[in-house]
């Protein structure tokens, strides 16, 4: 009898790199004492309820959009994030993304090459 080894790559835990980044940032902030996990769960649950996301979420964009919205609210309320700066940064990333050729790293004009998100 021959043992078979499954060489198939495991399914990714996150569908998109930004999902993993948002999750990791949240965990890091929790571990640094910025908020308790119980507080995070309560806030995130409220965000999901506000958007009517009562369906089984698969960890996709709808789930992580709510996750990011919650994280932004927590950071704004704590004073760690300025809403105007956040909006300006989002707009800058959108402009950069839309003007970058497919397959090239997306970079903000005033950022170093280490601060990019690859497509």
VENGI-V148499 format. One record per helix or strand. SS is the DSSP state (h for helix, s for strand). FROM is the first residue (numbers start at 1). TO is the last residue. Records with the same first field share a line. If there is no record, write none. Layout:
SS->FROM-TO + FROM-TO
//
This chain:
h->17-31 + 37-50 + 61-78 + 83-99
s->106-107 + 116-117
//
